[in-house]
Each structure stands twice: as C-alpha cells, then as structure tokens.
Amino acid sequence: MTIALQYCNITVNDVDESIAFYGDALGLQVRNDVASGGFRWVTLGSDAQPGLGEIVLSVPHAGRSQADGDMLQELLTKGVLPMIVFRADELDTTFERIRASGAEVLQEPIDQPWGPRDCAFRDPSGNTVRISEG
C-alpha cells in the first residue's frame, strides 16, 4: 500500500498576494486557479518534485458557513493557525530570495538543537512558514 499527501490547505486573506509569496518568493508554480461561488481556490506545486503534494490557497469563507469562516478569520488574524514547513536544498539562497521579496523574517537560518538548520517567515496573511535545509 502506498499513501502520499495530495493537498495541504492554507488559509489566507488575499489569494493574489499569497500567490506572489508562495509562487514568486518560494518558487512554487500555480497548477489550478478555480473560481466557485464568488471565491477562488488556487493550487501550487513544485516542478522540482512533481510527485509531491500541492498547497491550496483560499480565503476563510471559501466553502464554509459564515460562522465557520468568521471563526477561521479570527484565528488567522491572531496568527495561531498551524505553521507550514517546507524543505529547501539551499537554505541560505532560499532565505535571501524570500527576504528580498519583503516577507517578514521571524528567524534567520540557524542550526536547531534538535537537528535541522532552518529559518522562518510570516506569509502576507500572518501564517508562520518555516523552511528546513535538507
């Protein structure tokens, strides 16, 4: 039996602004841009690893009730949604490219006591994005 991640959802305030971060700064490519019911879902993936899963960007109210969307928006605003962790083979180069995009730096590349060398940013919506070297 084989199992693999297909999609991971990331809630954002502005899909276009987030495409610039995840696409331009991180280097992912847009795979699908789907409009439905006044909202959009945009999937992005890596050409370097086409067999891996993709991320899906959508706003809090996309496909949810008003109450659920409001609750998710509140959590997004607080910055308490789960972090997203990527892996890069050239962490310093990746870090500099993302920093040059204007993203908020939370942590410059360091060797963590538990093993990986990593760095951290906030995406335009406030989500924590960590990048590990590997």
GUDO-723841 format. One record per residue (C-alpha): residue number from 1; residue in three letters; y, x, z. Coordinates in Angstrom, 2 decimals. Layout:
GUDO-723841
+-----+------+---------+---------+---------+
| seq | type |       Y |       X |       Z |
+-----+------+---------+---------+---------+
| NUM |  ALA |       Y |       X |       Z |
...
+-----+------+---------+---------+---------+
end
This chain:
GUDO-723841
+-----+------+---------+---------+---------+
| seq | type |       Y |       X |       Z |
+-----+------+---------+---------+---------+
|   1 |  MET |    0.00 |    0.00 |    0.00 |
|   2 |  THR |    3.49 |    1.25 |   -0.91 |
|   3 |  ILE |    6.72 |    0.00 |    0.58 |
|   4 |  ALA |   10.26 |    1.07 |   -0.30 |
|   5 |  LEU |   13.78 |   -0.04 |    0.55 |
|   6 |  GLN |   15.23 |   -2.17 |   -2.24 |
|   7 |  TYR |   18.66 |   -3.16 |   -0.89 |
|   8 |  CYS |   20.84 |   -2.50 |    2.14 |
|   9 |  ASN |   23.80 |   -4.83 |    2.65 |
|  10 |  ILE |   27.21 |   -3.50 |    3.67 |
|  11 |  THR |   29.87 |   -5.98 |    4.71 |
|  12 |  VAL |   33.37 |   -5.03 |    3.52 |
|  13 |  ASN |   36.83 |   -6.59 |    3.48 |
|  14 |  ASP |   37.65 |   -5.73 |   -0.14 |
|  15 |  VAL |   34.89 |   -5.18 |   -2.70 |
|  16 |  ASP |   37.09 |   -3.31 |   -5.21 |
|  17 |  GLU |   38.47 |   -0.96 |   -2.57 |
|  18 |  SER |   34.92 |   -0.32 |   -1.38 |
|  19 |  ILE |   33.69 |    0.37 |   -4.92 |
|  20 |  ALA |   36.29 |    3.15 |   -5.07 |
|  21 |  PHE |   34.95 |    4.64 |   -1.81 |
|  22 |  TYR |   31.20 |    4.28 |   -2.41 |
|  23 |  GLY |   31.47 |    4.85 |   -6.15 |
|  24 |  ASP |   34.21 |    7.43 |   -6.66 |
|  25 |  ALA |   34.14 |    9.29 |   -3.32 |
|  26 |  LEU |   30.39 |    9.14 |   -2.61 |
|  27 |  GLY |   29.30 |    9.27 |   -6.26 |
|  28 |  LEU |   27.20 |    6.09 |   -6.46 |
|  29 |  GLN |   27.11 |    4.08 |   -9.67 |
|  30 |  VAL |   27.68 |    0.33 |  -10.00 |
|  31 |  ARG |   24.44 |   -1.35 |  -11.03 |
|  32 |  ASN |   25.38 |   -5.03 |  -10.83 |
|  33 |  ASP |   28.57 |   -6.98 |  -10.28 |
|  34 |  VAL |   27.68 |  -10.62 |   -9.70 |
|  35 |  ALA |   30.14 |  -13.48 |   -9.13 |
|  36 |  SER |   28.90 |  -16.58 |   -7.34 |
|  37 |  GLY |   30.76 |  -19.38 |   -5.61 |
|  38 |  GLY |   34.08 |  -17.55 |   -5.57 |
|  39 |  PHE |   32.57 |  -14.35 |   -4.12 |
|  40 |  ARG |   31.07 |  -11.14 |   -5.53 |
|  41 |  TRP |   28.07 |   -9.02 |   -4.74 |
|  42 |  VAL |   28.17 |   -5.50 |   -6.13 |
|  43 |  THR |   25.16 |   -3.19 |   -6.03 |
|  44 |  LEU |   25.50 |    0.59 |   -6.26 |
|  45 |  GLY |   22.84 |    3.27 |   -6.51 |
|  46 |  SER |   22.31 |    6.94 |   -7.16 |
|  47 |  ASP |   21.44 |    8.29 |  -10.60 |
|  48 |  ALA |   20.09 |   11.39 |   -8.83 |
|  49 |  GLN |   17.46 |    9.27 |   -7.06 |
|  50 |  PRO |   16.93 |    6.15 |   -9.17 |
|  51 |  GLY |   13.78 |    5.08 |   -7.30 |
|  52 |  LEU |   15.59 |    4.72 |   -4.00 |
|  53 |  GLY |   17.19 |    1.53 |   -2.78 |
|  54 |  GLU |   20.68 |    0.37 |   -3.55 |
|  55 |  ILE |   23.56 |   -0.77 |   -1.38 |
|  56 |  VAL |   25.06 |   -4.23 |   -1.79 |
|  57 |  LEU |   28.76 |   -4.73 |   -1.05 |
|  58 |  SER |   30.01 |   -8.20 |   -0.13 |
|  59 |  VAL |   32.72 |   -9.79 |    2.00 |
|  60 |  PRO |   31.86 |  -11.51 |    5.31 |
|  61 |  HIS |   31.98 |  -15.06 |    3.97 |
|  62 |  ALA |   29.89 |  -14.44 |    0.82 |
|  63 |  GLY |   26.80 |  -16.63 |    1.02 |
|  64 |  ARG |   27.41 |  -17.60 |    4.65 |
|  65 |  SER |   28.76 |  -20.59 |    6.53 |
|  66 |  GLN |   32.40 |  -20.48 |    7.59 |
|  67 |  ALA |   31.39 |  -19.93 |   11.24 |
|  68 |  ASP |   28.96 |  -17.10 |   10.41 |
|  69 |  GLY |   31.46 |  -15.47 |    8.06 |
|  70 |  ASP |   34.15 |  -15.68 |   10.73 |
|  71 |  MET |   31.83 |  -14.06 |   13.28 |
|  72 |  LEU |   30.85 |  -11.28 |   10.88 |
|  73 |  GLN |   34.53 |  -10.71 |   10.02 |
|  74 |  GLU |   35.29 |  -10.31 |   13.74 |
|  75 |  LEU |   32.52 |   -7.71 |   14.13 |
|  76 |  LEU |   33.70 |   -5.86 |   11.02 |
|  77 |  THR |   37.27 |   -5.83 |   12.34 |
|  78 |  LYS |   36.07 |   -4.40 |   15.67 |
|  79 |  GLY |   34.17 |   -1.66 |   13.82 |
|  80 |  VAL |   30.88 |   -2.43 |   15.55 |
|  81 |  LEU |   28.59 |   -3.14 |   12.60 |
|  82 |  PRO |   25.67 |   -0.71 |   12.24 |
|  83 |  MET |   26.54 |    2.65 |   10.69 |
|  84 |  ILE |   25.37 |    3.69 |    7.25 |
|  85 |  VAL |   23.70 |    7.10 |    6.90 |
|  86 |  PHE |   23.44 |    8.97 |    3.60 |
|  87 |  ARG |   21.88 |   12.34 |    2.81 |
|  88 |  ALA |   23.52 |   14.99 |    0.61 |
|  89 |  ASP |   22.14 |   18.33 |   -0.56 |
|  90 |  GLU |   25.59 |   19.97 |   -0.47 |
|  91 |  LEU |   27.26 |   18.59 |    2.65 |
|  92 |  ASP |   30.41 |   20.73 |    2.55 |
|  93 |  THR |   31.13 |   19.86 |   -1.08 |
|  94 |  THR |   30.46 |   16.18 |   -0.42 |
|  95 |  PHE |   32.65 |   16.25 |    2.70 |
|  96 |  GLU |   35.59 |   17.78 |    0.81 |
|  97 |  ARG |   35.28 |   15.26 |   -2.05 |
|  98 |  ILE |   35.30 |   12.33 |    0.37 |
|  99 |  ARG |   38.16 |   13.77 |    2.45 |
| 100 |  ALA |   40.18 |   14.29 |   -0.75 |
| 101 |  SER |   39.76 |   10.56 |   -1.50 |
| 102 |  GLY |   41.82 |    9.80 |    1.60 |
| 103 |  ALA |   38.95 |    8.47 |    3.70 |
| 104 |  GLU |   39.39 |    8.63 |    7.46 |
| 105 |  VAL |   37.47 |   11.63 |    8.82 |
| 106 |  LEU |   35.63 |   10.92 |   12.07 |
| 107 |  GLN |   33.75 |   14.22 |   12.26 |
| 108 |  GLU |   33.83 |   17.37 |   10.14 |
| 109 |  PRO |   30.46 |   18.94 |    9.27 |
| 110 |  ILE |   28.71 |   20.28 |   12.38 |
| 111 |  ASP |   25.18 |   21.22 |   13.44 |
| 112 |  GLN |   23.96 |   18.48 |   15.76 |
| 113 |  PRO |   21.92 |   19.47 |   18.84 |
| 114 |  TRP |   19.14 |   17.10 |   17.73 |
| 115 |  GLY |   18.75 |   18.81 |   14.36 |
| 116 |  PRO |   20.71 |   17.73 |   11.33 |
| 117 |  ARG |   24.01 |   19.07 |   10.11 |
| 118 |  ASP |   26.24 |   16.10 |    9.38 |
| 119 |  CYS |   29.74 |   14.62 |    9.13 |
| 120 |  ALA |   31.23 |   11.15 |    9.48 |
| 121 |  PHE |   33.90 |    8.95 |    7.89 |
| 122 |  ARG |   35.15 |    5.38 |    8.04 |
| 123 |  ASP |   34.97 |    3.40 |    4.83 |
| 124 |  PRO |   38.05 |    1.33 |    3.86 |
| 125 |  SER |   36.74 |   -1.63 |    5.91 |
| 126 |  GLY |   36.11 |    0.42 |    9.06 |
| 127 |  ASN |   32.34 |    0.89 |    8.73 |
| 128 |  THR |   31.08 |    4.23 |   10.04 |
| 129 |  VAL |   29.48 |    6.31 |    7.29 |
| 130 |  ARG |   27.53 |    9.43 |    8.30 |
| 131 |  ILE |   26.25 |   12.00 |    5.84 |
| 132 |  SER |   23.45 |   14.38 |    6.76 |
| 133 |  GLU |   22.58 |   17.56 |    4.92 |
| 134 |  GLY |   19.10 |   17.64 |    3.52 |
+-----+------+---------+---------+---------+
end
